[in-house]
């Protein structure tokens, strides 16, 4: 039986993994291949999962911890896709605050399931808005040295570094970034893409089709620093429904929620790793997001919908105590709803700090080809 191509796209929170996954899936489908996706989060009700499914893609989700800590569940989800959908390619997106994935996911997959999966080279998607400050070791990156440690470790294990959002960089900024990456990670292939507009996706697919000694960079990593860096981020996933007697402009509300949250978080000196809001109504969906305090909210997917009732899902990953984060999100949502005369029906909210990563497997040497 032909092995399934298994692609895992690493990268920090807000790097653009989900958009890249969506565009890569479209590329493979255009070539006539059957594609399925696996998303991953520390909690349930992930915006990315809902967004991808709304695009007509087949998606499974591993929730509650990273792939490394839920390796068996990852294999179960992939097996379900294998049985029910017969995909040629599976694309998986790990939690954006996780690293050490070669030792805990790539090598175990190759060693234990190499007869079923052809594991592609492991690319890590680079987030310029925080990355350039972290690589330059500048004050004002918004994250502590321990959180920045995770960012650097992600890049250290990459088979290729994929600089995303090049449409947002001028030539001087891009050249500076390329020089920094070359200095810090000599010899590592670098790709330049804009997942938003599709630039470089074909080149990324070519990289992923390469065979050879990939997925072999086992990190030297301090799990105490790693765990403390993750725990500095507050996580929130919240679902609710907005209702009104008059049509609600879904896209305008999504942007207003994200913009008001941005201003409030800046006033608390709390750095955003990623904010996402999705509105879902009668088959239409819109997504607004923010990837740092220094950028502006973006309507990444427009619903072009005005409707009396829609579901709202908010995901927030912020360097802030999760109790305070939940309070701020609740206040902002109430303020936005009051401004459009909408009432809210609360669903489920989870807010927490990630626990210490405890991988199912951790290979300390290369056991797989």
Secondary structure, DSSP 8 states (H G I E B T S, - for coil): ---EEEEEEEE-TTSSHHHHHHHHHHHHHHTT--EEEEEEESSS--HHHHHHHHTT--EEEEESS-TTTTHHHHHHHHHHHHHHH--SEEEE---TT---HIIIIIHHHHHHHTTTEEE---EEEE-HHHHHHHHTT-TTSSS-HHHHHHHHHHHHT-SEEEE--GGGS-HHHHHHHHHHHHHHSTT-EEEE-BTTTTBTHHHHHHHHT--SS-S-------HHHHHHHHHTSEEEEEEEEEEEEEEEEHHHHHHHHHHHHHHHHHHTT--EEEEEEEEEETTEEEEEEE--TTS--EEEE----EEEEEEEEEEEEESS-HHHHHHHHHHHHHHHHHHTT-EEEEEEEEEEE------S---SS----
